[in-house]
Amino acid sequence: MAEANFDNRNPYSRNPQLRSYVDPYLYQRLNQLLNRNLVVQTVKDSVRGTLKQVYPDHITVSVDGSHFFVRTAQIIWIKPDR
């Protein structure tokens, strides 16, 4: 009966597609901050550490040997830490 929920006229109704929104300016700026200390404020909390990796959908911040993966969609602001 689940078949009745699909629209046979729409070729995409059976093929879900992933959509991701990338902020190219944030992505470019983050790449310039690789291996630098920074503070990342997210919608929940802040993370202070070294930026290790930058991907279009997330970043990796190293804090005292632990790695934190932060989704770029959750970032409010970033401050380079001197």
PDB file with SEQRES, HELIX, SHEET and CRYST1 records, atoms N, CA, C and O in Angstrom:
SEQRES   1 A   82  MET ALA GLU ALA ASN PHE ASP ASN ARG ASN PRO TYR SER          
SEQRES   2 A   82  ARG ASN PRO GLN LEU ARG SER TYR VAL ASP PRO TYR LEU          
SEQRES   3 A   82  TYR GLN ARG LEU ASN GLN LEU LEU ASN ARG ASN LEU VAL          
SEQRES   4 A   82  VAL GLN THR VAL LYS ASP SER VAL ARG GLY THR LEU LYS          
SEQRES   5 A   82  GLN VAL TYR PRO ASP HIS ILE THR VAL SER VAL ASP GLY          
SEQRES   6 A   82  SER HIS PHE PHE VAL ARG THR ALA GLN ILE ILE TRP ILE          
SEQRES   7 A   82  LYS PRO ASP ARG                                              
HELIX    1 AA1 ALA A    2  ASN A    5  5                                   4    
HELIX    2 AA2 PRO A   24  GLN A   32  1                                   9    
HELIX    3 AA3 THR A   72  GLN A   74  5                                   3    
SHEET    1 AA1 5 SER A  66  ARG A  71  0                                        
SHEET    2 AA1 5 HIS A  58  VAL A  63 -1                                        
SHEET    3 AA1 5 SER A  46  VAL A  54 -1                                        
SHEET    4 AA1 5 ASN A  37  THR A  42 -1                                        
SHEET    5 AA1 5 ILE A  75  PRO A  80 -1                                        
CRYST1    1.000    1.000    1.000  90.00  90.00  90.00 P 1           1          
ATOM      1  N   MET A   1       0.803  -1.202   0.000  1.00  0.00           N  
ATOM      2  CA  MET A   1       0.000   0.000   0.000  1.00  0.00           C  
ATOM      3  C   MET A   1       0.851   1.273   0.000  1.00  0.00           C  
ATOM      4  O   MET A   1       0.350   2.346  -0.337  1.00  0.00           O  
ATOM      5  N   ALA A   2       2.109   1.169   0.368  1.00  0.00           N  
ATOM      6  CA  ALA A   2       2.976   2.341   0.369  1.00  0.00           C  
ATOM      7  C   ALA A   2       3.177   2.864  -1.047  1.00  0.00           C  
ATOM      8  O   ALA A   2       3.474   4.044  -1.233  1.00  0.00           O  
ATOM      9  N   GLU A   3       3.018   2.001  -2.046  1.00  0.00           N  
ATOM     10  CA  GLU A   3       3.181   2.402  -3.432  1.00  0.00           C  
ATOM     11  C   GLU A   3       2.207   3.498  -3.829  1.00  0.00           C  
ATOM     12  O   GLU A   3       2.513   4.299  -4.713  1.00  0.00           O  
ATOM     13  N   ALA A   4       1.052   3.553  -3.204  1.00  0.00           N  
ATOM     14  CA  ALA A   4       0.044   4.544  -3.562  1.00  0.00           C  
ATOM     15  C   ALA A   4       0.475   5.957  -3.196  1.00  0.00           C  
ATOM     16  O   ALA A   4      -0.106   6.920  -3.697  1.00  0.00           O  
ATOM     17  N   ASN A   5       1.480   6.109  -2.336  1.00  0.00           N  
ATOM     18  CA  ASN A   5       1.941   7.435  -1.930  1.00  0.00           C  
ATOM     19  C   ASN A   5       2.833   8.098  -2.978  1.00  0.00           C  
ATOM     20  O   ASN A   5       3.103   9.295  -2.881  1.00  0.00           O  
ATOM     21  N   PHE A   6       3.292   7.354  -3.966  1.00  0.00           N  
ATOM     22  CA  PHE A   6       4.173   7.900  -4.977  1.00  0.00           C  
ATOM     23  C   PHE A   6       3.366   8.378  -6.180  1.00  0.00           C  
ATOM     24  O   PHE A   6       2.357   7.782  -6.556  1.00  0.00           O  
ATOM     25  N   ASP A   7       3.836   9.458  -6.765  1.00  0.00           N  
ATOM     26  CA  ASP A   7       3.215  10.001  -7.967  1.00  0.00           C  
ATOM     27  C   ASP A   7       3.955   9.421  -9.163  1.00  0.00           C  
ATOM     28  O   ASP A   7       5.112   9.770  -9.397  1.00  0.00           O  
ATOM     29  N   ASN A   8       3.317   8.554  -9.913  1.00  0.00           N  
ATOM     30  CA  ASN A   8       3.967   7.905 -11.053  1.00  0.00           C  
ATOM     31  C   ASN A   8       4.293   8.874 -12.178  1.00  0.00           C  
ATOM     32  O   ASN A   8       5.113   8.558 -13.041  1.00  0.00           O  
ATOM     33  N   ARG A   9       3.674  10.037 -12.187  1.00  0.00           N  
ATOM     34  CA  ARG A   9       3.969  11.030 -13.223  1.00  0.00           C  
ATOM     35  C   ARG A   9       5.253  11.796 -12.923  1.00  0.00           C  
ATOM     36  O   ARG A   9       5.849  12.390 -13.822  1.00  0.00           O  
ATOM     37  N   ASN A  10       5.683  11.784 -11.654  1.00  0.00           N  
ATOM     38  CA  ASN A  10       6.893  12.494 -11.253  1.00  0.00           C  
ATOM     39  C   ASN A  10       8.052  11.505 -11.179  1.00  0.00           C  
ATOM     40  O   ASN A  10       8.056  10.633 -10.310  1.00  0.00           O  
ATOM     41  N   PRO A  11       9.042  11.621 -12.078  1.00  0.00           N  
ATOM     42  CA  PRO A  11      10.141  10.644 -12.087  1.00  0.00           C  
ATOM     43  C   PRO A  11      11.011  10.716 -10.837  1.00  0.00           C  
ATOM     44  O   PRO A  11      11.741   9.765 -10.557  1.00  0.00           O  
ATOM     45  N   TYR A  12      10.960  11.812 -10.073  1.00  0.00           N  
ATOM     46  CA  TYR A  12      11.789  11.959  -8.887  1.00  0.00           C  
ATOM     47  C   TYR A  12      11.100  11.474  -7.615  1.00  0.00           C  
ATOM     48  O   TYR A  12      11.718  11.460  -6.551  1.00  0.00           O  
ATOM     49  N   SER A  13       9.851  11.082  -7.703  1.00  0.00           N  
ATOM     50  CA  SER A  13       9.128  10.693  -6.496  1.00  0.00           C  
ATOM     51  C   SER A  13       9.699   9.420  -5.864  1.00  0.00           C  
ATOM     52  O   SER A  13       9.532   9.212  -4.662  1.00  0.00           O  
ATOM     53  N   ARG A  14      10.362   8.574  -6.634  1.00  0.00           N  
ATOM     54  CA  ARG A  14      10.939   7.351  -6.096  1.00  0.00           C  
ATOM     55  C   ARG A  14      12.446   7.469  -5.872  1.00  0.00           C  
ATOM     56  O   ARG A  14      13.073   6.539  -5.366  1.00  0.00           O  
ATOM     57  N   ASN A  15      13.013   8.581  -6.239  1.00  0.00           N  
ATOM     58  CA  ASN A  15      14.458   8.778  -6.121  1.00  0.00           C  
ATOM     59  C   ASN A  15      14.755  10.009  -5.269  1.00  0.00           C  
ATOM     60  O   ASN A  15      14.930  11.100  -5.811  1.00  0.00           O  
ATOM     61  N   PRO A  16      14.815   9.856  -3.954  1.00  0.00           N  
ATOM     62  CA  PRO A  16      15.121  11.015  -3.114  1.00  0.00           C  
ATOM     63  C   PRO A  16      16.504  11.554  -3.438  1.00  0.00           C  
ATOM     64  O   PRO A  16      17.411  10.792  -3.774  1.00  0.00           O  
ATOM     65  N   GLN A  17      16.662  12.853  -3.339  1.00  0.00           N  
ATOM     66  CA  GLN A  17      17.931  13.491  -3.651  1.00  0.00           C  
ATOM     67  C   GLN A  17      18.405  14.294  -2.452  1.00  0.00           C  
ATOM     68  O   GLN A  17      17.616  14.944  -1.767  1.00  0.00           O  
ATOM     69  N   LEU A  18      19.712  14.235  -2.210  1.00  0.00           N  
ATOM     70  CA  LEU A  18      20.326  14.996  -1.137  1.00  0.00           C  
ATOM     71  C   LEU A  18      20.578  16.416  -1.618  1.00  0.00           C  
ATOM     72  O   LEU A  18      21.133  16.625  -2.697  1.00  0.00           O  
ATOM     73  N   ARG A  19      20.171  17.380  -0.823  1.00  0.00           N  
ATOM     74  CA  ARG A  19      20.453  18.773  -1.141  1.00  0.00           C  
ATOM     75  C   ARG A  19      21.245  19.368   0.000  1.00  0.00           C  
ATOM     76  O   ARG A  19      20.878  19.230   1.166  1.00  0.00           O  
ATOM     77  N   SER A  20      22.327  20.024  -0.342  1.00  0.00           N  
ATOM     78  CA  SER A  20      23.184  20.642   0.653  1.00  0.00           C  
ATOM     79  C   SER A  20      23.465  22.070   0.221  1.00  0.00           C  
ATOM     80  O   SER A  20      23.750  22.334  -0.947  1.00  0.00           O  
ATOM     81  N   TYR A  21      23.381  22.978   1.165  1.00  0.00           N  
ATOM     82  CA  TYR A  21      23.622  24.381   0.857  1.00  0.00           C  
ATOM     83  C   TYR A  21      24.969  24.788   1.430  1.00  0.00           C  
ATOM     84  O   TYR A  21      25.203  24.668   2.632  1.00  0.00           O  
ATOM     85  N   VAL A  22      25.842  25.264   0.574  1.00  0.00           N  
ATOM     86  CA  VAL A  22      27.200  25.622   0.963  1.00  0.00           C  
ATOM     87  C   VAL A  22      27.348  27.133   0.841  1.00  0.00           C  
ATOM     88  O   VAL A  22      26.955  27.733  -0.159  1.00  0.00           O  
ATOM     89  N   ASP A  23      27.928  27.740   1.887  1.00  0.00           N  
ATOM     90  CA  ASP A  23      28.250  29.164   1.838  1.00  0.00           C  
ATOM     91  C   ASP A  23      29.673  29.279   1.302  1.00  0.00           C  
ATOM     92  O   ASP A  23      30.621  29.009   2.041  1.00  0.00           O  
ATOM     93  N   PRO A  24      29.854  29.672   0.038  1.00  0.00           N  
ATOM     94  CA  PRO A  24      31.199  29.676  -0.541  1.00  0.00           C  
ATOM     95  C   PRO A  24      32.137  30.666   0.142  1.00  0.00           C  
ATOM     96  O   PRO A  24      33.346  30.433   0.173  1.00  0.00           O  
ATOM     97  N   TYR A  25      31.620  31.754   0.686  1.00  0.00           N  
ATOM     98  CA  TYR A  25      32.471  32.737   1.366  1.00  0.00           C  
ATOM     99  C   TYR A  25      32.993  32.179   2.689  1.00  0.00           C  
ATOM    100  O   TYR A  25      34.164  32.357   3.023  1.00  0.00           O  
ATOM    101  N   LEU A  26      32.137  31.515   3.425  1.00  0.00           N  
ATOM    102  CA  LEU A  26      32.566  30.884   4.678  1.00  0.00           C  
ATOM    103  C   LEU A  26      33.563  29.771   4.389  1.00  0.00           C  
ATOM    104  O   LEU A  26      34.579  29.661   5.076  1.00  0.00           O  
ATOM    105  N   TYR A  27      33.298  28.962   3.405  1.00  0.00           N  
ATOM    106  CA  TYR A  27      34.198  27.865   3.029  1.00  0.00           C  
ATOM    107  C   TYR A  27      35.585  28.407   2.655  1.00  0.00           C  
ATOM    108  O   TYR A  27      36.601  27.854   3.077  1.00  0.00           O  
ATOM    109  N   GLN A  28      35.626  29.474   1.874  1.00  0.00           N  
ATOM    110  CA  GLN A  28      36.899  30.074   1.462  1.00  0.00           C  
ATOM    111  C   GLN A  28      37.653  30.636   2.665  1.00  0.00           C  
ATOM    112  O   GLN A  28      38.859  30.426   2.794  1.00  0.00           O  
ATOM    113  N   ARG A  29      36.962  31.336   3.529  1.00  0.00           N  
ATOM    114  CA  ARG A  29      37.604  31.930   4.707  1.00  0.00           C  
ATOM    115  C   ARG A  29      38.118  30.859   5.660  1.00  0.00           C  
ATOM    116  O   ARG A  29      39.210  30.994   6.212  1.00  0.00           O  
ATOM    117  N   LEU A  30      37.346  29.803   5.856  1.00  0.00           N  
ATOM    118  CA  LEU A  30      37.794  28.718   6.726  1.00  0.00           C  
ATOM    119  C   LEU A  30      39.062  28.065   6.192  1.00  0.00           C  
ATOM    120  O   LEU A  30      39.947  27.712   6.971  1.00  0.00           O  
ATOM    121  N   ASN A  31      39.162  27.901   4.891  1.00  0.00           N  
ATOM    122  CA  ASN A  31      40.374  27.325   4.301  1.00  0.00           C  
ATOM    123  C   ASN A  31      41.592  28.194   4.569  1.00  0.00           C  
ATOM    124  O   ASN A  31      42.704  27.677   4.670  1.00  0.00           O  
ATOM    125  N   GLN A  32      41.405  29.494   4.686  1.00  0.00           N  
ATOM    126  CA  GLN A  32      42.509  30.407   4.991  1.00  0.00           C  
ATOM    127  C   GLN A  32      42.948  30.289   6.454  1.00  0.00           C  
ATOM    128  O   GLN A  32      44.045  30.719   6.811  1.00  0.00           O  
ATOM    129  N   LEU A  33      42.097  29.710   7.293  1.00  0.00           N  
ATOM    130  CA  LEU A  33      42.396  29.587   8.723  1.00  0.00           C  
ATOM    131  C   LEU A  33      42.881  28.188   9.127  1.00  0.00           C  
ATOM    132  O   LEU A  33      42.987  27.895  10.318  1.00  0.00           O  
ATOM    133  N   LEU A  34      43.169  27.342   8.170  1.00  0.00           N  
ATOM    134  CA  LEU A  34      43.629  25.987   8.474  1.00  0.00           C  
ATOM    135  C   LEU A  34      44.853  26.004   9.382  1.00  0.00           C  
ATOM    136  O   LEU A  34      45.766  26.808   9.192  1.00  0.00           O  
ATOM    137  N   ASN A  35      44.867  25.110  10.370  1.00  0.00           N  
ATOM    138  CA  ASN A  35      45.953  24.944  11.336  1.00  0.00           C  
ATOM    139  C   ASN A  35      46.164  26.157  12.226  1.00  0.00           C  
ATOM    140  O   ASN A  35      47.233  26.322  12.813  1.00  0.00           O  
ATOM    141  N   ARG A  36      45.157  27.001  12.327  1.00  0.00           N  
ATOM    142  CA  ARG A  36      45.218  28.141  13.248  1.00  0.00           C  
ATOM    143  C   ARG A  36      44.222  27.924  14.376  1.00  0.00           C  
ATOM    144  O   ARG A  36      43.229  27.214  14.217  1.00  0.00           O  
ATOM    145  N   ASN A  37      44.497  28.540  15.504  1.00  0.00           N  
ATOM    146  CA  ASN A  37      43.571  28.483  16.628  1.00  0.00           C  
ATOM    147  C   ASN A  37      42.407  29.414  16.356  1.00  0.00           C  
ATOM    148  O   ASN A  37      42.577  30.512  15.825  1.00  0.00           O  
ATOM    149  N   LEU A  38      41.216  28.957  16.728  1.00  0.00           N  
ATOM    150  CA  LEU A  38      40.037  29.786  16.534  1.00  0.00           C  
ATOM    151  C   LEU A  38      38.945  29.416  17.521  1.00  0.00           C  
ATOM    152  O   LEU A  38      39.012  28.393  18.202  1.00  0.00           O  
ATOM    153  N   VAL A  39      37.939  30.275  17.579  1.00  0.00           N  
ATOM    154  CA  VAL A  39      36.743  30.015  18.373  1.00  0.00           C  
ATOM    155  C   VAL A  39      35.585  29.935  17.397  1.00  0.00           C  
ATOM    156  O   VAL A  39      35.407  30.822  16.562  1.00  0.00           O  
ATOM    157  N   VAL A  40      34.797  28.877  17.499  1.00  0.00           N  
ATOM    158  CA  VAL A  40      33.638  28.681  16.629  1.00  0.00           C  
ATOM    159  C   VAL A  40      32.390  28.709  17.502  1.00  0.00           C  
ATOM    160  O   VAL A  40      32.231  27.874  18.392  1.00  0.00           O  
ATOM    161  N   GLN A  41      31.513  29.662  17.251  1.00  0.00           N  
ATOM    162  CA  GLN A  41      30.245  29.730  17.972  1.00  0.00           C  
ATOM    163  C   GLN A  41      29.178  29.049  17.136  1.00  0.00           C  
ATOM    164  O   GLN A  41      28.939  29.416  15.985  1.00  0.00           O  
ATOM    165  N   THR A  42      28.532  28.038  17.739  1.00  0.00           N  
ATOM    166  CA  THR A  42      27.451  27.341  17.053  1.00  0.00           C  
ATOM    167  C   THR A  42      26.126  27.726  17.696  1.00  0.00           C  
ATOM    168  O   THR A  42      26.097  28.493  18.658  1.00  0.00           O  
ATOM    169  N   VAL A  43      25.054  27.206  17.176  1.00  0.00           N  
ATOM    170  CA  VAL A  43      23.740  27.506  17.734  1.00  0.00           C  
ATOM    171  C   VAL A  43      23.590  26.948  19.140  1.00  0.00           C  
ATOM    172  O   VAL A  43      22.716  27.391  19.886  1.00  0.00           O  
ATOM    173  N   LYS A  44      24.423  25.985  19.519  1.00  0.00           N  
ATOM    174  CA  LYS A  44      24.321  25.376  20.848  1.00  0.00           C  
ATOM    175  C   LYS A  44      25.411  25.829  21.806  1.00  0.00           C  
ATOM    176  O   LYS A  44      25.121  26.130  22.964  1.00  0.00           O  
ATOM    177  N   ASP A  45      26.659  25.885  21.351  1.00  0.00           N  
ATOM    178  CA  ASP A  45      27.784  26.146  22.235  1.00  0.00           C  
ATOM    179  C   ASP A  45      28.948  26.672  21.412  1.00  0.00           C  
ATOM    180  O   ASP A  45      28.824  26.847  20.200  1.00  0.00           O  
ATOM    181  N   SER A  46      30.077  26.923  22.061  1.00  0.00           N  
ATOM    182  CA  SER A  46      31.263  27.350  21.328  1.00  0.00           C  
ATOM    183  C   SER A  46      32.361  26.296  21.481  1.00  0.00           C  
ATOM    184  O   SER A  46      32.391  25.538  22.451  1.00  0.00           O  
ATOM    185  N   VAL A  47      33.258  26.272  20.498  1.00  0.00           N  
ATOM    186  CA  VAL A  47      34.384  25.348  20.489  1.00  0.00           C  
ATOM    187  C   VAL A  47      35.632  26.180  20.242  1.00  0.00           C  
ATOM    188  O   VAL A  47      35.682  26.976  19.305  1.00  0.00           O  
ATOM    189  N   ARG A  48      36.649  25.990  21.096  1.00  0.00           N  
ATOM    190  CA  ARG A  48      37.928  26.703  20.952  1.00  0.00           C  
ATOM    191  C   ARG A  48      39.016  25.664  20.729  1.00  0.00           C  
ATOM    192  O   ARG A  48      39.238  24.789  21.566  1.00  0.00           O  
ATOM    193  N   GLY A  49      39.695  25.774  19.582  1.00  0.00           N  
ATOM    194  CA  GLY A  49      40.741  24.812  19.272  1.00  0.00           C  
ATOM    195  C   GLY A  49      41.415  25.145  17.960  1.00  0.00           C  
ATOM    196  O   GLY A  49      41.351  26.280  17.487  1.00  0.00           O  
ATOM    197  N   THR A  50      42.062  24.149  17.371  1.00  0.00           N  
ATOM    198  CA  THR A  50      42.800  24.312  16.120  1.00  0.00           C  
ATOM    199  C   THR A  50      41.982  23.743  14.972  1.00  0.00           C  
ATOM    200  O   THR A  50      41.518  22.604  15.032  1.00  0.00           O  
ATOM    201  N   LEU A  51      41.809  24.544  13.926  1.00  0.00           N  
ATOM    202  CA  LEU A  51      41.073  24.093  12.749  1.00  0.00           C  
ATOM    203  C   LEU A  51      41.950  23.131  11.960  1.00  0.00           C  
ATOM    204  O   LEU A  51      43.008  23.516  11.462  1.00  0.00           O  
ATOM    205  N   LYS A  52      41.514  21.881  11.846  1.00  0.00           N  
ATOM    206  CA  LYS A  52      42.313  20.851  11.193  1.00  0.00           C  
ATOM    207  C   LYS A  52      41.871  20.528   9.779  1.00  0.00           C  
ATOM    208  O   LYS A  52      42.711  20.291   8.911  1.00  0.00           O  
ATOM    209  N   GLN A  53      40.561  20.512   9.530  1.00  0.00           N  
ATOM    210  CA  GLN A  53      40.057  20.172   8.200  1.00  0.00           C  
ATOM    211  C   GLN A  53      38.833  21.009   7.884  1.00  0.00           C  
ATOM    212  O   GLN A  53      38.060  21.377   8.768  1.00  0.00           O  
ATOM    213  N   VAL A  54      38.675  21.305   6.580  1.00  0.00           N  
ATOM    214  CA  VAL A  54      37.511  22.066   6.107  1.00  0.00           C  
ATOM    215  C   VAL A  54      36.883  21.305   4.951  1.00  0.00           C  
ATOM    216  O   VAL A  54      37.553  20.961   3.977  1.00  0.00           O  
ATOM    217  N   TYR A  55      35.596  21.050   5.072  1.00  0.00           N  
ATOM    218  CA  TYR A  55      34.808  20.428   4.016  1.00  0.00           C  
ATOM    219  C   TYR A  55      33.608  21.333   3.737  1.00  0.00           C  
ATOM    220  O   TYR A  55      33.283  22.183   4.566  1.00  0.00           O  
ATOM    221  N   PRO A  56      32.954  21.175   2.611  1.00  0.00           N  
ATOM    222  CA  PRO A  56      31.810  22.045   2.312  1.00  0.00           C  
ATOM    223  C   PRO A  56      30.689  21.964   3.349  1.00  0.00           C  
ATOM    224  O   PRO A  56      29.965  22.939   3.549  1.00  0.00           O  
ATOM    225  N   ASP A  57      30.537  20.808   4.015  1.00  0.00           N  
ATOM    226  CA  ASP A  57      29.426  20.657   4.954  1.00  0.00           C  
ATOM    227  C   ASP A  57      29.830  20.649   6.422  1.00  0.00           C  
ATOM    228  O   ASP A  57      28.963  20.773   7.287  1.00  0.00           O  
ATOM    229  N   HIS A  58      31.130  20.504   6.736  1.00  0.00           N  
ATOM    230  CA  HIS A  58      31.559  20.510   8.135  1.00  0.00           C  
ATOM    231  C   HIS A  58      33.034  20.851   8.251  1.00  0.00           C  
ATOM    232  O   HIS A  58      33.778  20.837   7.270  1.00  0.00           O  
ATOM    233  N   ILE A  59      33.437  21.159   9.484  1.00  0.00           N  
ATOM    234  CA  ILE A  59      34.845  21.406   9.784  1.00  0.00           C  
ATOM    235  C   ILE A  59      35.253  20.479  10.931  1.00  0.00           C  
ATOM    236  O   ILE A  59      34.408  19.985  11.676  1.00  0.00           O  
ATOM    237  N   THR A  60      36.560  20.254  11.057  1.00  0.00           N  
ATOM    238  CA  THR A  60      37.101  19.480  12.168  1.00  0.00           C  
ATOM    239  C   THR A  60      37.961  20.413  13.004  1.00  0.00           C  
ATOM    240  O   THR A  60      38.889  21.042  12.496  1.00  0.00           O  
ATOM    241  N   VAL A  61      37.643  20.498  14.303  1.00  0.00           N  
ATOM    242  CA  VAL A  61      38.393  21.325  15.238  1.00  0.00           C  
ATOM    243  C   VAL A  61      39.015  20.400  16.271  1.00  0.00           C  
ATOM    244  O   VAL A  61      38.322  19.587  16.882  1.00  0.00           O  
ATOM    245  N   SER A  62      40.330  20.526  16.467  1.00  0.00           N  
ATOM    246  CA  SER A  62      41.042  19.721  17.442  1.00  0.00           C  
ATOM    247  C   SER A  62      41.157  20.491  18.752  1.00  0.00           C  
ATOM    248  O   SER A  62      41.656  21.615  18.789  1.00  0.00           O  
ATOM    249  N   VAL A  63      40.677  19.852  19.844  1.00  0.00           N  
ATOM    250  CA  VAL A  63      40.731  20.457  21.171  1.00  0.00           C  
ATOM    251  C   VAL A  63      41.413  19.464  22.103  1.00  0.00           C  
ATOM    252  O   VAL A  63      40.845  18.422  22.432  1.00  0.00           O  
ATOM    253  N   ASP A  64      42.625  19.784  22.527  1.00  0.00           N  
ATOM    254  CA  ASP A  64      43.378  18.922  23.445  1.00  0.00           C  
ATOM    255  C   ASP A  64      43.424  17.467  22.981  1.00  0.00           C  
ATOM    256  O   ASP A  64      43.243  16.551  23.784  1.00  0.00           O  
ATOM    257  N   GLY A  65      43.664  17.255  21.697  1.00  0.00           N  
ATOM    258  CA  GLY A  65      43.784  15.909  21.157  1.00  0.00           C  
ATOM    259  C   GLY A  65      42.474  15.252  20.746  1.00  0.00           C  
ATOM    260  O   GLY A  65      42.485  14.192  20.122  1.00  0.00           O  
ATOM    261  N   SER A  66      41.351  15.864  21.085  1.00  0.00           N  
ATOM    262  CA  SER A  66      40.045  15.349  20.666  1.00  0.00           C  
ATOM    263  C   SER A  66      39.565  16.137  19.459  1.00  0.00           C  
ATOM    264  O   SER A  66      39.796  17.342  19.352  1.00  0.00           O  
ATOM    265  N   HIS A  67      38.892  15.438  18.550  1.00  0.00           N  
ATOM    266  CA  HIS A  67      38.396  16.086  17.348  1.00  0.00           C  
ATOM    267  C   HIS A  67      36.894  16.315  17.452  1.00  0.00           C  
ATOM    268  O   HIS A  67      36.134  15.425  17.834  1.00  0.00           O  
ATOM    269  N   PHE A  68      36.486  17.532  17.104  1.00  0.00           N  
ATOM    270  CA  PHE A  68      35.073  17.886  17.077  1.00  0.00           C  
ATOM    271  C   PHE A  68      34.691  18.189  15.635  1.00  0.00           C  
ATOM    272  O   PHE A  68      35.382  18.935  14.941  1.00  0.00           O  
ATOM    273  N   PHE A  69      33.597  17.611  15.199  1.00  0.00           N  
ATOM    274  CA  PHE A  69      33.084  17.826  13.851  1.00  0.00           C  
ATOM    275  C   PHE A  69      31.909  18.793  13.969  1.00  0.00           C  
ATOM    276  O   PHE A  69      30.914  18.496  14.629  1.00  0.00           O  
ATOM    277  N   VAL A  70      32.033  19.944  13.328  1.00  0.00           N  
ATOM    278  CA  VAL A  70      31.019  21.000  13.431  1.00  0.00           C  
ATOM    279  C   VAL A  70      30.411  21.213  12.055  1.00  0.00           C  
ATOM    280  O   VAL A  70      31.123  21.513  11.097  1.00  0.00           O  
ATOM    281  N   ARG A  71      29.098  21.060  11.955  1.00  0.00           N  
ATOM    282  CA  ARG A  71      28.420  21.315  10.680  1.00  0.00           C  
ATOM    283  C   ARG A  71      28.451  22.805  10.376  1.00  0.00           C  
ATOM    284  O   ARG A  71      28.145  23.620  11.246  1.00  0.00           O  
ATOM    285  N   THR A  72      28.813  23.167   9.164  1.00  0.00           N  
ATOM    286  CA  THR A  72      28.897  24.589   8.811  1.00  0.00           C  
ATOM    287  C   THR A  72      27.525  25.266   8.879  1.00  0.00           C  
ATOM    288  O   THR A  72      27.442  26.473   9.104  1.00  0.00           O  
ATOM    289  N   ALA A  73      26.460  24.501   8.686  1.00  0.00           N  
ATOM    290  CA  ALA A  73      25.117  25.082   8.784  1.00  0.00           C  
ATOM    291  C   ALA A  73      24.792  25.526  10.209  1.00  0.00           C  
ATOM    292  O   ALA A  73      23.884  26.333  10.410  1.00  0.00           O  
ATOM    293  N   GLN A  74      25.526  25.006  11.204  1.00  0.00           N  
ATOM    294  CA  GLN A  74      25.279  25.342  12.602  1.00  0.00           C  
ATOM    295  C   GLN A  74      26.180  26.467  13.118  1.00  0.00           C  
ATOM    296  O   GLN A  74      26.039  26.897  14.263  1.00  0.00           O  
ATOM    297  N   ILE A  75      27.098  26.942  12.284  1.00  0.00           N  
ATOM    298  CA  ILE A  75      28.045  27.979  12.718  1.00  0.00           C  
ATOM    299  C   ILE A  75      27.369  29.349  12.684  1.00  0.00           C  
ATOM    300  O   ILE A  75      26.743  29.726  11.693  1.00  0.00           O  
ATOM    301  N   ILE A  76      27.511  30.090  13.796  1.00  0.00           N  
ATOM    302  CA  ILE A  76      26.992  31.453  13.878  1.00  0.00           C  
ATOM    303  C   ILE A  76      28.114  32.454  13.529  1.00  0.00           C  
ATOM    304  O   ILE A  76      27.940  33.339  12.691  1.00  0.00           O  
ATOM    305  N   TRP A  77      29.271  32.285  14.198  1.00  0.00           N  
ATOM    306  CA  TRP A  77      30.426  33.129  13.889  1.00  0.00           C  
ATOM    307  C   TRP A  77      31.703  32.380  14.221  1.00  0.00           C  
ATOM    308  O   TRP A  77      31.709  31.389  14.952  1.00  0.00           O  
ATOM    309  N   ILE A  78      32.799  32.904  13.643  1.00  0.00           N  
ATOM    310  CA  ILE A  78      34.130  32.341  13.868  1.00  0.00           C  
ATOM    311  C   ILE A  78      35.070  33.493  14.193  1.00  0.00           C  
ATOM    312  O   ILE A  78      35.022  34.549  13.561  1.00  0.00           O  
ATOM    313  N   LYS A  79      35.924  33.276  15.186  1.00  0.00           N  
ATOM    314  CA  LYS A  79      36.899  34.295  15.561  1.00  0.00           C  
ATOM    315  C   LYS A  79      38.280  33.660  15.612  1.00  0.00           C  
ATOM    316  O   LYS A  79      38.498  32.733  16.392  1.00  0.00           O  
ATOM    317  N   PRO A  80      39.217  34.135  14.801  1.00  0.00           N  
ATOM    318  CA  PRO A  80      40.591  33.640  14.933  1.00  0.00           C  
ATOM    319  C   PRO A  80      41.101  33.957  16.337  1.00  0.00           C  
ATOM    320  O   PRO A  80      40.908  35.065  16.839  1.00  0.00           O  
ATOM    321  N   ASP A  81      41.752  32.979  16.965  1.00  0.00           N  
ATOM    322  CA  ASP A  81      42.266  33.122  18.315  1.00  0.00           C  
ATOM    323  C   ASP A  81      43.764  33.310  18.218  1.00  0.00           C  
ATOM    324  O   ASP A  81      44.452  32.434  17.695  1.00  0.00           O  
ATOM    325  N   ARG A  82      44.278  34.380  18.686  1.00  0.00           N  
ATOM    326  CA  ARG A  82      45.704  34.700  18.511  1.00  0.00           C  
ATOM    327  C   ARG A  82      46.577  33.961  19.476  1.00  0.00           C  
ATOM    328  O   ARG A  82      47.797  34.123  19.453  1.00  0.00           O  
TER     329      ARG A  82                                                      
END                                                                             
